[in-house]
């Protein structure tokens, strides 16, 4: 989990799993900053945005993957009156087991996406997935770079450049957070083509994952993909 600094563990104090509707929940306590952008049976996703000088009162987060899109320095207030400093930069990504804190922005602007994993919040551990032989990370690891994996998620960073192609590969159900502008030309197993555009901060849910190859035809091409194990079936390998 090296994509986030080690100080993360001190800034996001672990707490027992909390329900999304409880009064301490970040979305309930500070909805102007923490805005829900997507929710289904597997995940709840919020987009957090605030400028220098903003303060957020003490609140909690359930287990989640945190993806930073902006550069900011926060003074984190922890239970018991302690404080610490947390720096976030674009693309930094990590697993937060659960959190209880408040914060103040000292520099920069906060823009981050939190992908809360409902199975982890409920204390459920899904069975280990059986991935297809043409799994994206296995087929094209240079473009699909594994960041970390735990019992609830596998997270990779996708990067490409104009003209690069990726061979036919598959994805399980996943949440995707785009960090850049990008246009991909997708080719499906039946040979049909489709164009897909990405924009910074865009969040997508791929309910059935998918199988395709692609060519990058415009833009920078950087995404964080969170595969949610509780949403995956158990397809035979191959």
C-alpha positions in Angstrom: 0.0 0.0 0.0 2.9 2.3 -0.7 0.9 4.7 -2.8 -0.1 6.6 0.4 2.4 7.8 2.9 2.9 5.8 6.1 1.5 8.7 8.1 -1.9 7.7 6.8 -2.2 5.1 9.5 -1.9 7.9 12.1 -4.3 10.2 10.3 -7.1 7.7 9.8 -7.6 6.2 13.2 -9.3 2.8 12.9 -12.8 2.5 14.3 -15.4 -0.3 14.4 -17.5 -0.4 11.2 -20.2 2.2 11.3 -23.4 2.4 9.3 -23.7 4.9 6.5 -26.7 6.6 8.2 -25.2 7.2 11.6 -24.9 10.7 12.9 -21.1 10.5 12.9 -20.9 9.5 9.2 -19.0 12.0 7.1 -21.8 12.5 4.6 -24.3 13.2 7.3 -22.0 15.4 9.4 -20.4 17.5 6.5 -22.5 17.0 3.4 -21.3 20.2 1.7 -17.8 18.6 1.5 -18.7 14.9 1.2 -21.1 14.4 -1.7 -22.4 11.0 -2.6 -21.9 10.5 -6.4 -22.7 6.7 -6.7 -24.3 4.0 -4.6 -25.3 0.4 -5.2 -25.4 -2.9 -3.2 -21.6 -3.2 -3.2 -20.3 0.3 -2.7 -21.0 3.9 -1.8 -18.8 6.6 -3.4 -18.4 10.1 -2.2 -16.5 13.1 -3.7 -14.8 15.3 -1.2 -14.0 18.9 -2.2 -12.9 21.9 -0.1 -10.5 24.9 -0.3 -7.8 26.3 1.9 -9.1 27.3 5.3 -12.0 24.9 5.3 -12.6 22.9 8.4 -14.5 19.6 8.8 -15.9 18.6 12.2 -15.1 15.3 13.8 -16.7 12.5 11.7 -16.2 8.8 10.7 -15.7 6.8 7.6 -16.4 3.1 7.1 -13.7 0.9 5.3 -12.9 2.4 2.0 -10.4 3.0 -0.8 -9.3 6.7 -0.8 -8.1 8.2 -4.1 -6.7 11.8 -4.1 -7.1 13.9 -7.2 -5.8 17.2 -5.7 -2.8 18.5 -3.8 -3.4 19.5 -0.3 -2.1 19.6 3.3 -4.5 18.9 6.1 -4.2 19.2 9.8 -6.0 16.1 11.1 -7.7 16.2 14.5 -7.8 12.8 16.1 -9.8 11.5 19.1 -8.2 12.5 22.4 -7.1 15.9 21.1 -4.0 14.8 19.1 -3.3 16.4 15.7 -1.1 15.4 12.8 -0.3 16.6 9.3 -1.4 14.7 6.2 -0.2 15.6 2.6 -2.2 14.3 -0.4 -1.1 14.5 -4.0 -2.9 13.5 -7.3 -3.1 9.7 -7.7 -2.2 8.7 -4.2 -4.4 5.8 -3.3 -4.8 3.6 -0.2 -7.0 1.4 1.9 -8.5 3.0 5.0 -9.8 0.4 7.4 -12.1 2.9 9.1 -11.6 6.4 10.4 -12.5 8.9 13.1 -11.2 12.5 12.6 -11.8 16.1 11.8 -9.5 18.3 9.6 -8.5 21.8 8.5 -7.0 22.5 5.1 -3.7 24.4 5.5 -2.6 24.5 1.8 -3.9 23.6 -1.6 -7.4 22.3 -2.3 -8.9 19.0 -1.3 -10.4 16.8 -4.0 -10.6 13.1 -3.2 -12.9 10.2 -3.9 -13.8 7.6 -1.3 -15.0 4.2 -2.4 -16.7 2.7 0.6 -16.9 -1.1 0.6 -20.1 -2.4 2.1 -19.0 -6.0 2.7 -16.1 -4.7 4.8 -18.4 -2.3 6.6 -20.6 -5.3 7.5 -17.7 -7.4 8.6 -18.1 -9.9 5.7 -15.2 -11.5 3.9 -16.2 -12.6 0.4 -14.7 -15.8 -1.1 -11.5 -15.4 -3.0 -12.3 -14.7 -6.7 -11.4 -17.0 -9.5 -10.1 -14.7 -12.2 -10.2 -15.5 -15.9 -7.0 -16.4 -17.7 -7.1 -13.1 -19.6 -7.4 -11.0 -16.4 -6.2 -7.5 -17.2 -3.4 -7.4 -14.6 -2.1 -10.8 -15.9 -2.4 -10.0 -19.6 -1.0 -6.4 -19.6 0.7 -5.6 -16.3 2.6 -2.7 -17.8 -0.7 -0.8 -18.4 -2.6 -2.3 -15.4 -0.1 -1.9 -12.5 -1.2 -3.6 -9.2 -1.1 -1.2 -6.2 -2.5 -3.5 -3.5 -4.9 -6.2 -2.7 -6.7 -7.3 0.5 -9.7 -9.6 1.2 -12.2 -7.0 0.0 -10.6 -5.3 -3.0 -7.8 -5.5 -5.6 -6.7 -2.0 -6.8 -4.6 -1.2 -9.8 -3.5 1.9 -11.6 -4.0 2.0 -15.3 -1.7 4.2 -17.4 -1.3 4.6 -21.1 -0.2 7.0 -23.8 -1.5 8.0 -27.3 -1.2 5.1 -29.7 -0.7 2.4 -27.1 -2.8 -0.8 -27.5 -3.8 -3.4 -24.9 -4.7 -7.0 -26.0 -8.0 -8.6 -25.3 -8.5 -8.8 -21.5 -11.2 -9.0 -18.8 -12.3 -7.1 -15.7 -14.5 -8.2 -12.8 -17.1 -5.7 -11.4 -15.1 -2.6 -10.6 -15.3 1.1 -9.7 -13.1 3.3 -11.9 -11.8 6.8 -10.9 -10.3 8.8 -13.7 -7.4 11.1 -13.0 -6.9 12.5 -16.5 -8.6 13.3 -19.8 -8.5 10.3 -22.1 -10.3 8.8 -25.1 -10.1 5.0 -25.7 -11.2 3.0 -28.7 -12.6 -0.2 -27.3 -12.8 -3.5 -29.3 -15.3 -6.0 -28.0 -15.0 -9.8 -28.4 -17.5 -9.8 -31.3 -15.3 -7.3 -33.1 -17.5 -4.2 -32.6 -15.9 -1.0 -31.6 -16.9 1.7 -29.2 -15.4 5.1 -28.1 -15.2 6.0 -24.5 -14.2 9.3 -23.0 -12.8 9.9 -19.5 -12.5 13.1 -17.6 -10.7 14.1 -14.4 -12.7 13.0 -11.3 -15.1 10.9 -13.3 -16.4 7.8 -11.3 -17.8 4.8 -13.1 -19.2 1.5 -11.9 -18.7 -1.5 -14.2 -21.4 -3.8 -13.0 -20.4 -6.8 -15.1 -16.8 -5.9 -15.5 -16.1 -6.5 -19.2 -13.9 -8.0 -21.8 -12.2 -5.8 -24.5 -9.0 -4.6 -26.0 -8.3 -0.9 -26.4 -6.2 1.7 -28.1 -5.5 5.1 -26.6 -6.3 7.8 -29.2 -6.2 11.0 -27.1 -5.3 12.3 -23.6 -3.0 11.4 -20.8 -4.6 8.2 -19.7 -4.4 7.5 -15.9 -7.1 5.8 -13.9 -7.5 4.0 -10.6 -9.6 0.8 -10.7 -11.0 -0.8 -7.6 -12.2 -4.4 -8.1 -14.8 -5.2 -5.5 -14.6 -8.8 -4.5 -18.1 -9.0 -2.9 -19.6 -8.1 -6.3 -17.7 -10.8 -8.2 -19.1 -14.2 -9.0 -16.9 -17.3 -9.4 -16.3 -17.8 -13.1 -14.2 -20.7 -14.2 -10.6 -19.8 -15.1 -10.2 -19.5 -18.8 
